[in-house]
Amino acid sequence: MKVSIVIPVYNEMRTLPELLRQLNDVDIGAEKEIIVVDDASSDGSREYIASLSAKYKTVLHPRNLGKGAGIRSGAALATGDYILMHDADLEYSPLDIRQMIIKAREGYPVVYGSRFLGRSKPQGRLLYYLGNRFLSALASVLFGKKCTDVETAYKLIETQVYRSLHLRANGWHLEPEIFMKIVRRRVRVAEVPISYSPRSRKEGKKIRVSDGLSIALALIQYALGLKK
């Protein structure tokens, strides 16, 4: 199995080099292809990505287009059997990729890494924790498919399935769009517990309360067919 790891980047120079080191060192139980997409960063990330060796595939957006656009740009270059979406902020551990691949080998075209599965205590700011749990509960009710972490940034999707979704969202609406489309296509989905080390806003966390509200609205619009 070959896995294409797509990393959308926007001003993540503090963490990106260490993430790439970890990804290169970890044995995920499959061949790795690492694709790094810069979304018009201004903190040195763009220059760093442009200087990476030829073993990486890279994309440099001419202007800021959003996380969803970054995922799409990177996935367009993927040659792996599966695409793994991976944030650049070190909140997620590459050590967890192996267990996601094990689940994929059991016959699941989509595997979600859940920050909440089997965990009772909140991590990070309580507001973010409650917001994520609410969004997951809302998605589960609206689409009739239980999901403990609809907003997880760790998604392993069979490349053929990914390309059949024809994703459109540029920003934070990518996660609701993915969930809506895999549920409506009746694609088998598994969840596995993963570790999670949330960072603070001071450390660079980008999502805001207003983004959570926008995601909730998007979930409702997708459920009602108002967004395609």
N, C-alpha and C positions, 0 to 999 in steps of 0.2 A: 504494500500500500504506500502511496505517496500522498503527503498532506501539504497543501499550499497554505502557508500562514500569512494572512493579510493584516498588516498593521497600519491603520490610519493614524497620522500624526499631525497635531497642531500645537506647537510650542511645548514640546516635551523633551527639550535638551537635557534636563536634569535627570531623566530616567531612561531615555532611549538607549544610550550605549550599554547600560547595565542589562536592560531587557534583551538586547541582541546577544550579549555575552551568555546570558542564561539560556536563551533559545539554542545557541550553538552548542553549548555544553550538555544539555539535557538529552537523554535517550528516550524518545517518545514511542519507540517500538515501530517506527515507520520512517521512510525517507522523508526529508524535510525540504521544502522550497519556501524561502522567506521573501516576501514582497512588502516593501515599505513605501507608503504613499504620504508625501508631504502636502498639507492643505494650506499652503501659503503662510508658513510659520515665519515669525520675525525674531525668534530668540536664538538663532543659530542652528536649529534643527534642520532647516532646509539645506544649508551649506554642508552640514554633516552627512545628510542623506545623499547629497550629490557626490560626496567624496567616497562613498562606500565602494568596496571592491566588487568585481563582476560576479561574485558568487551570490549577490543579492540582486533582485529585480527592484527597480525604483521608478516612482512616478512623482513628478513635481507639478502640482496644480498651479496655473498662472494666477489664480485668485482663490480666496477662501470659499469653498462650496459646501462644506458640512461633512459630518462623519459618514453619512450614507453614501455620499458621492465618493468619498475616499475608499470605502469598502468596494463599491462598484468598479472604480478604476483599477484597484488591485486585483480583484477577482477576474477582471477581463484578461489578465496576464497569466492566470493560474493554469498549470498543466497537471496538477495533482488529481487524485481520485476524490479527495475531499478538500473542502475549503474550511479553514479555521479562522474565525474572526478574533483578533487579539488586540486589546488596547495597549498603549505604550506607557501607561502610567505606573506599572508595577503593583497595581492593586490585585492582580491575578498572578498565580504562580505557574510557570511552565511545567512544573513537576506534575500538575494535574492533567496535562494533555494525554498522558498515557492511558489513564483510566477512561477517558472519553473515547479514545481509539479502540480500547477493548470492547466498549459497549457498541461502537459502530460495527465491529467485526461480528457481533452477535446478530446483525441484520437490521440495525436501525440506520436509516438514511440521514436522520437528524438527531444530534445529541446536544442537549443544553447542559452547561455547567451551572448548577444552582448554588448560589451563595447562602441559601436558607434551608435547603433540604437536610433534615436531621440535626438542625441547629435551633435551639430554643432562645438563646440570648442574642439580642441585637448587637451588631458591630457598627462602629462609627457613630455619627450623629443620629439620635433617635428619630429626628424628622425624616432623614433620608431612608432609614430602615422602614418606618411606617409607610412612607410614600411608596416604596418599592413593593411592600406587601399588599398595599391597597391596589396598585396597578396590576399586580399578578392576580389578585382575587377578581378584579373587574374583568380582566381578559378571560379568566376561566369561566365566569358567568356568561359573558357576552357570546363566547364562541363554543361553549359546552365542552371544553377540553381543559382538564386541570393542568395548571402550570404553576410551580412554586416561585419561579423567577423569570418572568417574561422579559425583563429589562437586562438580563445578564449580557455582558459583553463577550462571554465565552460561548460561541456556537460553532459546532462542527457539522457541516452540511455536505452531503454528497454533491460533487460538482455538477453532475447532470441534473439533480434536483434543484440546486441553486439557480442554474441558468433557466430552468423552466418557470421560475417565479417571476422573472422580468421585473425586478425591483425598480422603483422610481424615486423613493424618498431620498432626500439629500441630507437632512439633519437627523434629529432625535426620533423622527417618526419611522425610522428604519425598523426598529424592533417590533412595533405594532404591525407594520406591514408584513414582515417575515412571518410572524405568528399567525396572522389572519390567513395568509396564502398557504402555509403548510397545513393548517387545520382544514381549510376548504378543499384542499387536494387530497385530504385523508392520508397524508404522509405519516408513517410511524415515527414517533418522537420518544426519546428516552431522556431522563434527567439523571445526572450524577452529582453528588455533593462535591464541592470544591472549596479550597481555602480562599480567604478574602482578607486583604489588609487595606481598608479604605483610607484614603488621604483626606485631608481637610481642605477647605477653600483656600487657606493660606498657603498650602502646599501645592495648589494648582487645580483642585477639583473644579470642573467646569459646569456641570449640570446644576440648575437652579430650581427653586420651587415653581417658578413660572413654566419651566420646561416640563415638569411633572404634570402640571395642569394641561399643557398642550398635548402631552402624550395621552392623557386620559380622554381628552376630546377626540383625538385621532382614533383611539380604540373604538369609541362610540360611533364615529363616522364610518369606520371600516365595517363595523357590525351592521350598520343600517344601509350599507351600500352607497353612502354619500362620497366615499373615497374609494378609488380602485387601485 
